[in-house]
């Protein structure tokens, strides 16, 4: 009764309506991306469940190690090339043909380097884990690596689609590729549940992604006639941004893939399988990031001053992060048993630790895009270097003692250190 007639009114309803309106507006603008990434996340979890139950813990660890080597090579040389294309298209250049040719060259170089790593007798992976004794035909590995060359075309395609705000086509490319990979996985593993069959399913996935990317480029963009002289000019034009993004990518990939390699050296395939299973279970957090990344890039490219990033973090990212973490905490063991089996229950602790790290990344992923589109990506590279250094030091001490839990803790702490540094840079360079 004491509040009656006080004249003080709390505008909770109008504020709530404004928040709901904002959330609805964001959803309408990103619904295609959210839809496709939700499908991808669901299929990926089903695929993990299917593969681990077909192949078991140890073979799942072997697969993680086998694909870590080419992933480290290909992604170091080519991942995030779409950023280079986006920055170049901002300058009003038509460079699709030249970019595709560069994709092919980089893919061929990655293929050659990967083959060298696999056949190199001094490779420590062979001596420590007898990787060379795994029953996979050499021709299968060669075909797997060759098919990854075609997948590199998707980077040019994604850069063009983001620039032209073709989010439906972007979503179709990603979701249809994952659906096809899962279908291939089911078909091949039902016929013959081996590591080799797993690789064959990925071969078809890579080929489809590459050829469908070429189709979308031709549909959504006017391909310019290729010229060697134009290609040389294109290389000179992208040299600065390409080098910065490559350095940035190489530094970041050491923790992303070295965790599997390092764990395989200090432990066995079973431990690698447990850790990889935990990592795959928290991958849906990445798909949330993938849902918003093209949209954020497009927003910051067009009107960065009109886009309120604080509102986006407060009303979209924080509630999503809280919901995700709650699901993993309360239903983590249930998820492990449903997707895997009791053999994977040891993955609960590394899963929770990794979830914390992934959520830190989710809350701050937009900082990289702001730095990229303001020609400050070099500071993200510095952050990645700090991240890499912290991970290597921490993993050296923690992984030997605590195995999969230690490597997960190393990754999460390193992410926290990196993102703290990047946020300080953002506040100083762009917020002021």
N, C-alpha and C positions, 0 to 999 in steps of 0.2 A: 504493500500500500504506500510505502514511503516514496516510491518512484512515481506515483500518480501525479500528473500535472507538472512534472518537473520541467517539461519542455524539451527534454533531451531525447532525440530519436536516433536510433542506430540504423543506418541505411543498409541493413543486411540483405533485404530482398533485391533492391536495385543492383547492389554489388554482385550478388549471386547470379542475377540475370545477365549482367555484363560478362561475368566469367564463363557462364554457359554459352553465351553468344560467341565468345572468343574461341572456346574449345570446339564448338560446332563449325566455325569458320575454318579453323586449322584442319579439322577432320575432312571437310568438303574438299579442301585443296590437296590433301594427301591421301585420299581414300583409295586411289588406285595403288599407290605405293604400299600403304598399310595392308591392303588386301593381298597383294602379291607376296609381301614379306611374311604375312601370317601363314599363307599357304606353304611357303618355303620352310618356315620354322617348324610347322606341323609335320611336313613330309620328312624333314631332316631328322626329327626325333623318331619318327616311325622307322626311318631307314637305319638309324643307329640301333634300334631295338632288333630289327630284322637281321642286320649284319652280325651283331654280337651273339645272337642266339644261333645263327647258322655257323659261325666260324669259331666262337669261343674267345676267352680272354687273351690267350697268348697270340693267336692269329690276328686279333684286333690290334694288339701292340705292334706286331710285325707290319701290318698295313700302315699304321701311323708312322713308323720309321721309314718305310719304303717311299711314301708320298712326301715325307718331310724334306727329303733331299732335292727332288725336282721342284717342289714348291718354293724352297729357299732360293734356288737359282732363278727360276722364272719370275718370281715376284720381286726379287732384288733388281732384275734388269727391266721388268716391264710393268709391274703393278702400279696403279694410279696414273698410268699414262693418260687416262681420260682427263685428268686435271690439266695436263699440258695442252691437250686439245681445246679444252674450255677456255683457258687463258689466251690461246692463239686466236680462237674464233672471236673473242672479245675485241680483237684488233681489226676485225672486218676482213680476215683472210679466208679464202676458200682453199683448204688444204687437205681435203678428205683423201684424195688419191695418194698424195705424198705420205700422209699419215699411215695409210694401210700398207704401203710399201715398207715404211719404217717398222711397222708391226711385224711384218714378215722377216725382216733382217734381224731384229732383236729376238724374235722367236727362234730363228735358225741358230743364232749364237747361243741362246739358252739351251737349246737341244744339244748342241755340240759340247758345251760345258758340262751338262748333266751326264752325258754319256761318259765323258772323261772321269767324272767323280765316281760313277758306278764301276768302271773297269779298272780304276787305279788300285793296284795291289797294296799300296801303303795307306789306303783308306782305313782309319782306326775303327770304323764301324764294322768292317769285315773281320778284323782280327779280334775284336772284343765280343762281338755277338754272332759271329759266323753267318752274317747276312747273306754271304755268297752261297751258303748251303741251302737256302730257302728254295722250295720247289716251285720256282717261277721261271718259265722259259725266257731266255734272253730276248727273243723276238717280241714277246709280249711287252717287255719294258721299252724296247725300241719303238714299238707302235704307240705305246702310251705317251712317250715323250714327243713323237712326231705329231700326234693329234693335239698336243698342247700348243703347238705353233698356230694352229687354226683358231684356238680360243683367244689368242692375243688380239684378233680383229675386233673383239667385243669392246676393247678399251676405246678405240676410235668411235665406235658406235655409241657408247655411253656418253662420251664427251659431246657428241653432236646432239643427242637426244636431250641432255640436260640443257644445253645452250638454247635449243628450240622449244623447251618446256613441253616435250612430248612424253609426259609421265606415263601415259597408257602404254605406249610402245616400250618404254623402259621397263615397266612392270611385266609386260608380256614376255620380253626377252628373258628376264630373270626367272619368272615362275615357270614358264614352259620348259626351260632348260632343266630345272630341278625336277619337274614332274617326269620328264623323259629319263633322267638319270635314275630316278627311283624305279621306274618301270623296267629299265634295263637291268638294274640290280636284282629285282625279283626274278626276272626271266633267267638271267645267267646263273644266279646262285641256286635256283631251283633245279636247273639242269645239272650243275656241278658246283657244290659249295666249297670253292677254293679261293685262295688269294688271287689267282690268275683270272677267275671269273669276275672278281671285284674290279680288277684293272680293266677288263674288257668293257664293263658297263660304263666306266669313266671315259674310255676312248670314244664311245658313241656320244656321250655328253659333250665332250670337247668339240667334236666335229659338228654337232648340231649347233652349238653356241656360235662357232665361227661362221658357219654358212648362213645362219639366220641373221647374224649381225650384218653380213654383207647385204642381205635382202632388205633389212630395215634402213640401212644407209642409202641404198638406191631409191627406196620408197620415200624417205623423209628429207632427202638432201640431194642437191644437184651435184653429181660427181664431176669434178673438173678433169680435163684431159691430162694424163700424166706426162711430165716432162722431166728429164734428168736435171736440167738446169734449174727448174722450179724446185726440184727435190733438194738440191744443194742450198738454195735460198731458204727453203723450209727448215733445213737442219740448222742453218745459222740463226734463223729467227727464233727457234725454240731452244737453242743451246743453253741459255741462262736458266730458264725455268725447268728444262729437262734435267740439267745437272743438279739443281737444288732439290728437285723432287726425288731423283734417284738416290742422292745421298741420304735424304730424309727416310726413304723407303728401306734402304739397306740397313741403316742403323736400327730401325724399328723391327726388322724381321729377325734379328738375332734372338731376342727373347721369344718371339712368336713361334719359331721353329726350333731354336736351339734347346728349348726346354725338353722337347722329346728326345733330341739327339743326346743331350747331356745325361738325361735320366737313363737312357739305354746303356750308356757307358758305365754308370755307377750302380746299375741295378739289372733286372731281367725283363724279358718281354711281358711277363705278367704284370709287373709294376707299371710298365709303360702303358699297357692296356687299361689298367685301373685309372691312371691319370688322364689318358686320352678320353676315356668314357666320361669322366667328370667334366672335362673341358667341353666335350660335345654337348653335355646337358645344359651348360650355361650359354651355349651359342645363340639361343633365342634372344638374348640381350643384344647381341650384335645385329640381329635382324630388325630390332627396333631402331637402332642407329641407321641401318641401311634404308629404313623407311623414310627417314627425315633428311638424310644427307643430300640427295639430289634437289629436294625442295628448298633446303637451306641455301645451297649453292646458288640456285636460281634467284632466290630472294635477295641474297647479298650481292649478286651480280647486277641486278636491276635497280634496286632502291635500298641500299644498306642503311641509310639514315631513317627511313620510314619503318623499318622492321624493329620491333621492340624485343630484343633477345631476352631481357629480364622477365618479361611476361611469359614468354615461351618456356623458359626454365621453370618458373614458379608454378604455372598453371598446367603444364603438360609433362615436363620431364620429371619433376619431383614426385607427383602422384604416381606416375608409371613406375618409377624406381622403387617407391615404397611398396607398391603392389607386387612387383616382381620379387623383391627380397622376402616379403612375407610368405609368398608361395613356396620359395625354396626352403625357408626355415621350417615351416609347418608341414609341408608335403614332400620334402626332399627324399626321405627314405621310401615313401610310397611310389614316387616317380622312378626311383632307381629300381625297385622291384618290378614295376610294371614294364619299364623299358628294357631292363637287363634281367638280372637274377640275383640271388643271394651272394653269388661270387663277386658282385660289384658293390656290395654294401660298404666296403672300405673307401669307396669314392665319395662318400657323403662329406667328410671334412674338407678334402681339397675342393669339392664342388662349392661349398659355402664360401670358402676363402676366395676362390676364383670369382664367384658371384659378386662379392664386394668390389673386387678390382674392376670387373666389367661394368658395374653400376657407376663407379667413379668415372669411367670413360664415357658412359652414356650421358651423365650430367654435364660433361665438359667437351663433348665431341665437336661442338659448334665453334670452339676456339680455334681449332685447326683451320676450319673453313674461313673464318674471319681473317686469320693471318695469311692464308693462301691468296685470297682475293684482294688483299691490301699490300701485296708484294712483300710480306713479312714472313714468308714460309721458312726462312733461314732460322728464325727463333724456334719454330717447331722442330727443326733439325737439332738445334741445341738441346731442346727438351728431350728428344728421342735419344740423344747421346747420353744425357744424364740417366734416362730410363734404362738404356742398355748397360751402362757402367754399374748402376745400382743392382740390376738383375744379376749380372755376372758375379759381382762380389758376394751378394746375398746367397745365390744358388750354390756357390762354392762351399759355403759353410753349412747351409741348411739342407741341401739335397742329399749330401752324404749321410747325414744323421736321420733326417725325417722323411727321406725319399719323396713320394708323391705329394705329401702335405707340405714339405719344405720347399719344393719347387713352386707349388701354388702360392705359398706365402711370399716367396721371392718376387714372383710376377706382380702380385697385388701391391706390395710395398713400393715396387719400382714405378708402377702406374701412378700411385699417389704422389710420389716425389716429382715425376714428370709433369703431371697436371697442375700441381701447386706452382711450379716454375712458370708454366705457360699462362696460368691465370694472372700471375704477377706481371708478366710481359703484356698481356692484354689490357690490364688496368692502366699500365704506364703509357703504352703506345697508342691504344685505340679508344680507351674509355675517357681519358682526360680531355 
